[in-house]
Amino acid sequence: MLLVMMMMMMMMMLMMMMMVVVVVVVVMMMMMMMMMMMMMMMMMLIMMMVMMMAMMMMMAMMMMMRLMRLMRMRMMMMMMMMIMMMMMMMMMMMMMLIDDYDDDDDDDDDDDDDDDDDDDDDDDDDDDVDDDDILFRKHIHFQIKLQ
């Protein structure tokens, strides 16, 4: 029993280490090159890692079921489920962060380049003139009143 537990702990540690390494590598790659192709590749890689983690967890659970008694098995199952949930949450958060960051960047750039400039040029010339005129007049009025 003890040996099995030790093995399980070792496996868990290894998986955690793998996770950390993968995350670091992904972040580094993203910093180095922000291309969409790279992003897609990274996504695939992360997904594959998640799948592998889940598979390993399942295997571990099967081993447990064979070896452990009912109560202990239940406890272990709970633990496993918790860990899996946490991993999934982490991955989801990472994905969201990566996606949002990338999308926002792209969108903003596009907007700035295409729409906003044209709008600004067309509309704001007229608007600015009117606003300035009005402000100027008000200002003059105010000064006259003061005098």
C-alpha positions in Angstrom: 0.0 0.0 0.0 2.7 2.4 1.1 4.7 1.8 -2.1 1.7 2.4 -4.3 1.1 5.7 -2.4 4.7 6.7 -2.9 4.5 5.9 -6.6 1.3 8.0 -6.9 3.0 10.9 -5.2 6.0 10.7 -7.5 3.7 10.6 -10.5 1.9 13.7 -9.3 5.1 15.6 -8.7 6.3 14.7 -12.1 3.1 15.9 -13.7 3.2 19.1 -11.8 6.8 19.7 -13.0 5.8 19.0 -16.6 2.9 21.4 -16.3 5.2 24.2 -15.0 7.7 23.6 -17.7 5.1 23.6 -20.5 3.5 26.8 -19.2 6.9 28.5 -19.1 7.8 27.3 -22.6 4.5 28.5 -24.0 4.9 31.9 -22.5 8.4 32.3 -23.7 7.4 31.3 -27.2 4.5 33.7 -27.2 6.8 36.5 -26.1 9.2 35.7 -28.8 6.8 35.6 -31.7 3.2 36.8 -31.7 2.1 35.2 -34.9 -1.3 33.6 -35.3 0.2 30.3 -36.6 2.4 30.1 -33.5 -0.7 30.8 -31.3 -2.6 28.0 -33.0 0.3 25.6 -32.5 0.6 26.5 -28.8 -3.2 25.9 -28.4 -2.9 22.5 -29.9 0.1 21.7 -27.7 -1.7 22.8 -24.5 -4.7 20.8 -25.4 -2.6 17.7 -26.0 -0.9 18.2 -22.6 -4.3 18.5 -20.9 -5.5 15.3 -22.6 -2.3 13.5 -21.5 -2.8 14.7 -17.9 -6.4 13.5 -17.9 -5.3 10.1 -19.3 -2.7 9.7 -16.6 -5.2 10.6 -13.9 -7.6 8.0 -15.2 -4.9 5.3 -15.2 -4.0 6.3 -11.6 -7.7 6.1 -10.6 -8.0 2.7 -12.1 -5.0 1.5 -10.2 -6.5 2.9 -7.0 -9.8 1.2 -7.5 -8.1 -2.1 -7.8 -5.9 -1.6 -4.7 -7.6 0.6 -2.2 -10.6 -0.2 0.0 -13.8 1.7 -0.3 -13.3 4.6 2.0 -9.8 5.4 0.9 -10.8 5.0 -2.7 -13.5 7.6 -2.2 -11.1 10.0 -0.6 -8.6 9.5 -3.4 -11.3 9.9 -6.0 -12.3 13.2 -4.5 -8.6 14.4 -4.4 -8.1 13.4 -8.0 -11.3 15.1 -9.1 -10.2 18.3 -7.3 -6.8 18.3 -8.9 -8.2 17.7 -12.3 -10.7 20.5 -11.9 -7.9 22.8 -10.8 -5.8 21.9 -13.8 -8.7 22.4 -16.2 -9.4 25.8 -14.6 -5.8 26.8 -14.9 -5.8 25.8 -18.6 -9.1 27.6 -19.2 -7.8 30.8 -17.6 -4.5 30.6 -19.6 -6.5 30.1 -22.8 -8.7 33.0 -22.1 -5.8 35.2 -21.2 -3.9 34.3 -24.3 -7.0 34.6 -26.6 -8.1 37.9 -25.2 -4.7 39.5 -25.3 -4.2 38.5 -28.9 -7.7 39.3 -30.1 -7.7 42.7 -28.4 -4.4 43.6 -29.9 -5.4 42.7 -33.4 -8.8 44.4 -33.1 -7.4 47.6 -31.7 -4.7 47.8 -34.4 -7.2 47.2 -37.2 -9.6 49.7 -35.8 -7.0 52.4 -35.4 -5.7 51.8 -38.9 -9.0 51.6 -40.8 -12.1 53.1 -39.2 -11.1 55.6 -36.7 -8.7 57.6 -38.8 -11.2 58.1 -41.6 -14.0 59.0 -39.2 -11.8 61.4 -37.3 -10.6 63.1 -40.5 -14.1 63.5 -41.9 -16.2 64.4 -38.9 -13.9 66.0 -36.5 -12.8 68.8 -38.8 -16.4 70.2 -39.0 -17.1 69.4 -35.3 -13.9 70.9 -34.1 -14.5 74.2 -36.0 -18.0 74.5 -34.7 -17.0 73.7 -31.1 -14.0 76.0 -31.2 -16.1 78.8 -32.6 -18.7 78.5 -30.0 -16.2 78.2 -27.2 -14.3 81.3 -28.6 -17.5 83.3 -28.7 -18.5 82.3 -25.2 -15.0 83.2 -24.0 -15.2 86.6 -25.6 -18.7 87.2 -24.1 -17.4 86.3 -20.7 -14.4 88.7 -21.0 -16.7 91.5 -22.1 -19.0 90.9 -19.2 -16.0 90.9 -16.8 -14.8 94.2 -18.2 
